[in-house]
Amino acid sequence: MKKLTRLTLLMALSLCAFAPAVRAGDTSLTGYATYWEGQDDSGVGGGLRLKRTFLGFGAAELRGGYVRFDNGNESSDPSVIPLEVAANVRLPFFISPYLGVGAGYYFTSDVPDINDGAGYFVQAGVEFTLFVVGAMAEVRWQEIDGDYLDGMSANLGILIKW
């Protein structure tokens, strides 16, 4: 009986993997707000994420944004423009958790001791989608050239899927 149950479950999962809706994937555009905890200061900002899902379980995404840090001196508050690419593994459900890794280049404002640099990040999040609209929440850990921008960030956003 156990073998029959396992075989039936394996066949059902295989059929789901080859269903047209799963193979086709989807594309989504997300506008998000971000809170970024750097080494010395915290920053807030926002961005856009363009994501393409492949085979139901994988996704690739491109991101661009703007984050302004508050160091207590408005005339020299640093800001960063992150341009990033990431790959995610996800569970394709109504509420879809995911894990991912990515890399990016971070353009910084003209503040002494903070230079443009490349970096990488890991992320964990969840998406909730109802037909063509949804929401996204995630946490990330960034490791970027120099120590100023290293740290955790949290993102909350609204997405449109097609």
N, C-alpha and C positions, 0 to 999 in steps of 0.2 A: 504493500500500500504506500509506503514511504517513497519508493522509486516512482510509482505512478504519479504521486503528488508533485514530486520534484520535476518530473518530465513535463507535466501539465503546466507548472509554473514557468519553467524554462521556455516552453513553446509560447505561452502568453506574453512573456517579456520580449521574446524575439519578434513576435508579430507587432507588438507596440513599437519596437525600434524601427520597423520598416513601414509603419503607417505613413501616408503622405504628409499629414500634418506635422509629424515629428521630423521627417526628412527635410521638409521645406524650410523650417525655421521661421524666424521673424526678425524684423528690424525695429528698433525703438529709439526714440530721442527723449532724453531726460534732462530737465532743468533741475539743478540741485543747489542747496545752500550747504556751506561747509564751515566747520569749526576746526581749526588746526592748532594743535598745541606744540609749539616749537621748543627749543632748549631753554630760551630765555623769556620769550613772549608768546602770547596766544594771538591767533588771527582769525578773522571771519571773512567770508566771501561767498562766491558762487561759481557755477560753471555749467557746461553742457557736456553730455555724454551721448555718443552715437554708438549703439550696440547692435551687433548682428549675431543671432543664435544659429548654431549649426548642429544638426542631428539631435536636437533637443537637449543634449547634455553639455555642450560646449558653447562658448561665446567669445567673441573678440570685440574689443571696444576701443574707441578713440575719445580722448577728453581734452578739453581746454577750459581754463578758468582764470579767476583772479582772487587773490587773498591778500588782505591788508592786515599787517601786524600792528599792535599797539605797544610801543615801548615807553609811553609816557611823555613823548615829545612829538607833537603833531608835525612839526616841520621836518623831522627826520624819521617818521614812521616808515619802516620798510614794507615793500609789497613784493609779491611774487606772481608770475604768470606761468602756471604749470601746463605743459603740453605732454600728454601721456598716452601710452598704448598698453593694453592689458589683455590677458587671456583668463577666462574663468571656466570652472567646472561647476555645473548646477544640477539641481533636481527639478525636472520640468513638471511642476505641479501648479495648482491655483496659487499657493504660497510657495515661492521658489527660493530656497536658500542656495548660496553659492560661495565658493572660495576661489581666489585668484591671485595672480602675480602680474607685475607689470614694471615698466620702466618709463622714464620721462626725462625731459630737459626742463629746467626751471630758470626762467628769466627773472632776475631780481632788479629792484630799483637801484638808483645810484646812491647807495649808502656804503660808507667805508666799512671794510671788514666783512662784507657779504657779497659774494661773487656768484655769477651764473654758474650752474653746474648740472651734472647729470645725476640720476639716482634711480633707485628701485623701490618697490613697495609690495607688501602683501595685503590682501583685503579679504574680509568676510562680510557677507551681507545677506539681505533677503529682499525679494521683490514680491509684491502683491499685485496681480493683474486681473482686472474685470473687463473682459472683451478688449477694448482698444485703449483704455486708460488704466493707470496703476500708480503705485508708489514704491519707492526704494529707500532702504536704510542700510548703511554700512559703516564699518569701522576699518581703519587702515593704519599701517605702520610704515612710515617713510624713512629711508636711509639715503641722504643726499650729500653730495660733496660738501665738505665743511660740516660743522656741527649745528649751525644755527637753525636749519629747517628740519632736522631729524625729530621724529616724534609721532604721536598718535593724531589721527584726525577722524572726524565723524561727519557723514554726509546724509542729508535727507532730501528726497526729491520726488517730483511728479513726472510720470512718463506717459508718452503716447506711443502706441505700438501699431505697426502695419505689416 
